[in-house]
C-alpha cells in the first residue's frame, strides 16, 4: 500500500501530470521540490505509478471498440500476452464471467478495425470467438478519475492555465505531433528538452506543439497508479441497457459515481458500459445496489470481474498491478501488417 504522502503525490499528478515540481510541492505543503521529484522517481521507477498521454479518439477521427473474447481452456494467458504487444490493443484484461478477455482497441476507421479483428485477433491460436461493441461516446475515463487525497486549495495550486478550447475544435496533426504524443505516452512528464531531442525538433517547437494539442483537447494526459496499492484491488466492468431516451442522463449519472473509472455508451446488446475500481469482492453487490437505487431504468446484463490486467492504456502490468513496460499506443491502420503494430 502507498503511504498517505505518496497517495497525495499521485493525486497531484492526476490533477496535472506535467505540473512543475515547485507547484506539486506547494500543493502538498512540502518545501523541497527536489524531495518531491525524488519521491516520484522512486514511485515511477518501481512501477507503482506513472504518467502517460494519448490522443482523444473523437478528435483524432479514430474509432474505439471494446472487444470481448472467448478462449479454449488453458489458453487465456497466452492469448492475452500476444494481444498485449499490439500497439492498437491499448488495454487487455483477463476476466471472470461469460467472457475470458476484454480488449480496448483503437483503429483509424471501421475498415481498419475489421482488418485488425479478422487478420490479427481471430487468427490467434486458442481464441474461439469475439464480440465487438463500438464506443459512441465517453462520459468519463481514467484521466478524470481521482484518489481524492488532496483538498480543493491544493487542486487550485495545480491549475495548468492552458485556457483550453472547447471539444471539437479543428486540429491538424503533423508527423511531429504524433512523435511527440508517442514520447509523452511513454513518459507524460518528459521535459521539453527531452521531447525536442527525441523528436528531432527545437525545444520551442516541442513546447508550442505540445501546448497546442493539450489546449485543443486532442491530447490527454493521465496520472496512473497500481490499483492494489491504493486499496482498490477489484476491477469490475458492468454492462447493461437503458432506454434510448434515458441513456444520456443515466450515463452522465454513472460517470459521477466515485468508483467509476470509465463510462461509455456503446453499440450492440449492451448500450452502456462502466468500469469501476472497488476495495473488495463484496463491494460489487454494494455498487450494484447503488446503481439500482439511483438508476432504476438501467438493467444490468452482466458483470465481468477482472482477474488480471495484462495491459492498461499502453502499460504492461505485472500481477501486482505495477507497470513493467510500455507499448506505445497507436490506432491500427488498414495498410499495416502485424509486425508494424508490435
C-alpha positions as CSV (number, residue, x, y, z in Angstrom):
1,X,0.0,0.0,0.0
2,X,1.2,3.5,-0.7
3,X,1.7,5.9,2.2
4,X,-0.6,8.9,2.6
5,X,2.1,11.2,1.3
6,X,2.6,9.1,-1.8
7,X,-1.2,9.0,-2.4
8,X,-1.2,12.8,-2.2
9,X,1.7,13.0,-4.7
10,X,-0.1,10.6,-7.2
11,X,-3.3,12.6,-6.8
12,X,-1.4,15.8,-7.6
13,X,-0.1,14.3,-10.8
14,X,-3.6,13.1,-11.6
15,X,-4.8,16.7,-11.5
16,X,-1.9,18.0,-13.7
17,X,0.6,15.3,-14.8
18,X,3.1,17.9,-16.1
19,X,2.9,20.3,-13.2
20,X,6.2,21.8,-12.2
21,X,7.7,20.2,-9.1
22,X,7.5,23.6,-7.4
23,X,3.7,23.6,-7.9
24,X,3.4,20.0,-6.8
25,X,5.4,20.7,-3.6
26,X,3.3,23.7,-2.8
27,X,0.1,21.7,-3.3
28,X,1.5,19.0,-0.9
29,X,2.7,21.6,1.7
30,X,6.3,20.5,1.2
31,X,9.2,23.0,1.0
32,X,11.6,21.0,-1.2
33,X,10.6,20.5,-4.8
34,X,13.7,18.3,-5.2
35,X,12.5,16.0,-2.5
36,X,9.1,15.6,-4.2
37,X,10.8,14.9,-7.5
38,X,12.9,12.1,-5.9
39,X,9.8,10.6,-4.4
40,X,8.2,10.5,-7.8
41,X,11.3,9.0,-9.3
42,X,11.0,6.2,-6.7
43,X,7.3,5.6,-7.4
44,X,7.7,5.6,-11.2
45,X,10.9,3.6,-11.1
46,X,9.2,0.8,-9.2
47,X,6.1,0.8,-11.5
48,X,3.9,1.9,-8.6
49,X,2.7,5.0,-10.5
50,X,3.3,6.6,-13.9
51,X,2.2,9.3,-16.3
52,X,1.1,8.8,-19.9
53,X,-0.6,10.6,-22.8
54,X,-2.9,9.6,-25.6
55,X,-5.0,11.0,-28.4
56,X,-8.6,11.6,-27.7
57,X,-10.3,9.3,-30.2
58,X,-13.2,11.5,-31.4
59,X,-10.8,14.5,-32.0
60,X,-8.4,12.2,-33.8
61,X,-11.0,10.6,-36.0
62,X,-10.3,7.1,-34.7
63,X,-12.8,4.6,-33.5
64,X,-12.6,2.8,-30.2
65,X,-14.1,-0.6,-29.6
66,X,-14.5,-2.9,-26.6
67,X,-13.9,-6.5,-27.8
68,X,-14.8,-9.5,-25.6
69,X,-13.0,-12.7,-26.3
70,X,-13.6,-16.4,-25.5
71,X,-10.7,-18.8,-25.5
72,X,-10.1,-22.5,-25.3
73,X,-9.4,-23.8,-21.7
74,X,-5.9,-23.1,-20.6
75,X,-5.1,-20.5,-23.3
76,X,-6.2,-17.2,-21.8
77,X,-2.8,-16.1,-20.6
78,X,-1.1,-16.9,-23.9
79,X,-3.8,-15.1,-25.9
80,X,-3.7,-12.1,-23.6
81,X,0.1,-11.9,-23.8
82,X,0.0,-12.0,-27.6
83,X,-2.5,-9.2,-27.8
84,X,-0.8,-7.0,-25.2
85,X,2.1,-6.4,-27.5
86,X,-0.1,-4.9,-30.2
87,X,0.0,-1.1,-30.2
88,X,-3.6,-0.7,-31.2
89,X,-4.8,-3.1,-28.4
90,X,-4.4,-0.5,-25.8
91,X,-5.8,-2.4,-22.8
92,X,-6.1,-6.2,-22.2
93,X,-8.0,-7.7,-19.2
94,X,-8.4,-11.3,-18.2
95,X,-11.9,-11.7,-16.8
96,X,-14.2,-14.0,-14.9
97,X,-17.7,-14.4,-16.2
98,X,-19.2,-15.2,-19.6
99,X,-16.1,-13.8,-21.4
100,X,-12.4,-14.7,-21.0
101,X,-10.8,-11.4,-22.1
102,X,-11.8,-7.9,-22.6
103,X,-9.9,-5.7,-25.0
104,X,-9.9,-2.0,-25.8
105,X,-8.9,-1.5,-29.4
106,X,-8.2,1.7,-31.3
107,X,-8.4,1.9,-35.1
108,X,-8.3,4.7,-37.7
109,X,-11.7,3.7,-39.1
110,X,-14.2,0.9,-39.3
111,X,-12.4,-0.7,-42.2
112,X,-9.1,-0.8,-40.2
113,X,-11.0,-2.2,-37.2
114,X,-12.4,-5.0,-39.3
115,X,-8.9,-5.6,-40.8
116,X,-7.4,-6.0,-37.3
117,X,-10.1,-8.3,-35.9
118,X,-10.1,-10.6,-39.0
119,X,-6.4,-10.7,-39.9
120,X,-4.9,-10.5,-36.5
121,X,-7.2,-11.2,-33.5
122,X,-9.2,-14.0,-34.8
123,X,-6.1,-15.8,-36.1
124,X,-4.5,-16.2,-32.7
125,X,-4.3,-19.8,-31.6
126,X,-6.7,-20.6,-28.7
127,X,-9.1,-17.8,-29.4
128,X,-12.6,-19.1,-30.3
129,X,-15.0,-16.1,-30.5
130,X,-15.1,-12.3,-30.3
131,X,-17.9,-9.8,-29.8
132,X,-17.3,-6.1,-30.7
133,X,-19.0,-3.0,-29.3
134,X,-18.1,0.4,-30.7
135,X,-17.9,3.4,-28.4
136,X,-20.4,6.1,-29.3
137,X,-19.4,8.4,-26.5
138,X,-17.2,8.5,-23.4
139,X,-18.8,10.1,-20.4
140,X,-15.8,9.6,-18.2
141,X,-12.4,7.9,-18.5
142,X,-9.3,7.3,-16.4
143,X,-7.9,10.7,-16.8
144,X,-10.9,12.1,-14.9
145,X,-10.7,9.7,-12.0
146,X,-9.2,10.9,-8.7
147,X,-7.8,9.4,-5.5
148,X,-9.3,12.4,-3.5
149,X,-6.2,12.7,-1.3
150,X,-5.9,16.4,-1.8
151,X,-8.1,19.3,-0.8
152,X,-9.7,22.0,-3.1
153,X,-6.9,24.5,-2.4
154,X,-4.3,22.0,-3.5
155,X,-6.1,21.4,-6.7
156,X,-6.2,25.2,-7.4
157,X,-2.4,25.3,-7.0
158,X,-2.1,22.8,-9.8
159,X,-4.1,24.6,-12.4
160,X,-2.3,24.2,-15.7
161,X,-3.6,27.5,-17.0
162,X,-4.0,26.2,-20.6
163,X,-7.1,28.2,-21.5
164,X,-8.4,25.1,-23.2
165,X,-10.6,25.2,-26.2
166,X,-13.9,23.6,-26.5
167,X,-14.0,19.9,-27.6
168,X,-14.4,19.6,-31.3
169,X,-12.1,22.5,-32.2
170,X,-10.5,21.7,-35.6
171,X,-6.9,20.5,-35.3
172,X,-4.5,19.3,-38.0
173,X,-2.0,16.7,-36.9
174,X,1.6,16.6,-38.2
175,X,4.1,13.8,-38.1
176,X,5.9,15.8,-35.4
177,X,2.7,15.9,-33.3
178,X,2.5,12.1,-33.5
179,X,6.1,11.7,-32.5
180,X,5.6,14.0,-29.5
181,X,2.4,12.1,-28.5
182,X,4.3,8.8,-28.6
183,X,7.1,10.1,-26.4
184,X,4.6,11.5,-23.9
185,X,2.8,8.2,-23.8
186,X,6.0,6.7,-22.5
187,X,6.6,9.5,-20.0
188,X,4.0,12.2,-19.6
189,X,6.5,14.3,-17.6
190,X,9.2,14.2,-20.3
191,X,10.9,17.6,-20.3
192,X,10.7,19.8,-23.4
193,X,14.5,19.3,-23.8
194,X,13.9,15.5,-23.9
195,X,11.0,15.8,-26.2
196,X,12.9,18.0,-28.6
197,X,15.9,15.7,-28.6
198,X,14.0,12.5,-29.2
199,X,11.5,14.1,-31.7
200,X,14.2,15.8,-33.7
201,X,13.0,19.4,-33.2
202,X,13.7,22.5,-31.1
203,X,12.6,23.0,-27.5
204,X,10.4,25.9,-28.5
205,X,8.6,23.9,-31.2
206,X,8.2,20.9,-28.8
207,X,6.6,23.2,-26.3
208,X,4.4,25.0,-28.8
209,X,3.1,21.8,-30.4
210,X,2.5,20.0,-27.1
211,X,0.7,23.0,-25.7
212,X,-1.4,23.3,-28.8
213,X,-2.5,19.7,-28.6
214,X,-3.4,20.0,-24.9
215,X,-5.3,23.2,-25.4
216,X,-7.3,21.7,-28.3
217,X,-8.0,18.6,-26.1
218,X,-6.9,16.3,-28.8
219,X,-4.2,15.0,-26.5
220,X,-5.0,13.8,-23.0
221,X,-2.5,13.4,-20.1
222,X,-3.1,10.9,-17.3
223,X,-1.6,10.1,-14.0
224,X,-1.8,6.4,-13.3
225,X,-1.3,4.1,-10.3
226,X,-1.2,0.4,-9.5
227,X,-4.8,-0.2,-8.2
228,X,-3.9,-2.7,-5.5
229,X,-1.5,-0.2,-3.9
230,X,-4.3,2.3,-3.3
231,X,-6.7,-0.3,-1.7
232,X,-8.7,-0.9,-4.8
233,X,-7.7,-4.4,-6.0
234,X,-11.0,-5.3,-7.6
235,X,-11.8,-4.1,-11.1
236,X,-15.3,-4.8,-12.5
237,X,-16.9,-4.0,-15.8
238,X,-20.7,-3.6,-15.6
239,X,-22.6,-3.9,-18.9
240,X,-26.3,-3.2,-19.3
241,X,-29.0,-1.5,-21.2
242,X,-31.1,1.6,-20.7
243,X,-33.9,3.1,-22.9
244,X,-32.6,5.4,-25.6
245,X,-34.5,8.4,-24.1
246,X,-32.7,7.9,-20.8
247,X,-29.2,6.9,-21.9
248,X,-27.6,10.4,-21.7
249,X,-28.9,11.1,-18.2
250,X,-28.0,7.7,-16.8
251,X,-24.6,7.6,-18.4
252,X,-23.8,11.1,-17.0
253,X,-25.0,9.9,-13.6
254,X,-22.9,6.8,-13.8
255,X,-19.8,8.9,-14.6
256,X,-20.3,10.9,-11.4
257,X,-20.1,7.9,-9.1
258,X,-16.8,7.9,-7.2
259,X,-15.8,4.3,-8.0
260,X,-16.4,4.7,-11.8
261,X,-13.1,4.9,-13.8
262,X,-14.7,4.8,-17.2
263,X,-18.2,5.1,-18.5
264,X,-19.2,4.9,-22.2
265,X,-22.2,4.3,-24.4
266,X,-21.7,1.6,-26.9
267,X,-23.3,-0.2,-29.8
268,X,-24.8,-3.7,-29.5
269,X,-26.8,-5.7,-27.0
270,X,-25.5,-3.5,-24.1
271,X,-25.6,0.2,-24.7
272,X,-23.9,1.3,-21.5
273,X,-20.6,0.1,-20.1
274,X,-18.8,1.2,-17.0
275,X,-15.5,0.1,-15.3
276,X,-15.2,0.5,-11.6
277,X,-12.4,0.1,-9.0
278,X,-13.5,-1.4,-5.7
279,X,-12.0,-2.3,-2.4
280,X,-13.3,-5.9,-2.2
281,X,-15.5,-8.6,-4.0
282,X,-18.3,-7.8,-1.5
283,X,-18.3,-4.2,-2.7
284,X,-19.6,-5.4,-6.1
285,X,-23.0,-6.1,-4.7
286,X,-23.0,-2.8,-2.8
287,X,-22.2,-1.0,-6.0
288,X,-25.0,-2.8,-7.9
289,X,-27.4,-1.8,-5.2
290,X,-26.3,1.9,-5.5
291,X,-26.9,1.6,-9.3
292,X,-30.3,0.0,-8.8
293,X,-31.4,2.8,-6.4
294,X,-30.2,5.7,-8.4
295,X,-30.8,4.4,-12.0
296,X,-33.8,2.1,-11.9
297,X,-34.2,2.2,-15.7
298,X,-30.7,0.7,-16.1
299,X,-30.8,-3.1,-16.4
300,X,-27.5,-4.9,-15.6
301,X,-26.9,-7.7,-18.2
302,X,-23.6,-8.9,-16.8
303,X,-20.7,-8.2,-14.6
304,X,-17.1,-9.0,-15.7
305,X,-14.7,-9.3,-12.8
306,X,-11.1,-8.5,-13.8
307,X,-8.8,-11.4,-12.7
308,X,-5.7,-9.7,-14.1
309,X,-4.9,-6.7,-16.1
310,X,-2.2,-7.6,-18.7
311,X,-2.1,-4.1,-20.1
312,X,-3.7,-0.7,-19.3
313,X,-3.5,2.2,-21.7
314,X,-0.3,1.0,-23.2
315,X,1.4,-0.1,-20.0
316,X,2.2,-3.8,-19.5
317,X,1.4,-4.7,-15.9
318,X,2.5,-7.4,-13.5
319,X,0.0,-9.3,-11.4
320,X,0.7,-6.8,-8.6
321,X,-0.7,-4.1,-10.9
322,X,2.8,-2.5,-11.2
323,X,3.9,-1.3,-14.6
324,X,6.7,-3.4,-16.1
325,X,6.9,-2.0,-19.7
326,X,5.3,0.2,-22.3
327,X,3.9,-0.5,-25.8
328,X,3.3,2.9,-27.3
329,X,-0.3,3.3,-28.3
330,X,-1.2,3.7,-32.0
331,X,-4.5,3.2,-33.8
332,X,-4.5,0.4,-36.3
333,X,-4.5,1.4,-40.0
334,X,-5.8,-0.8,-42.8
335,X,-2.4,-0.9,-44.5
336,X,-0.2,-2.0,-41.7
337,X,0.9,-5.6,-41.0
338,X,1.0,-7.2,-37.7
339,X,4.8,-6.6,-37.5
340,X,4.2,-2.9,-37.8
341,X,1.7,-2.9,-34.8
342,X,4.0,-4.6,-32.2
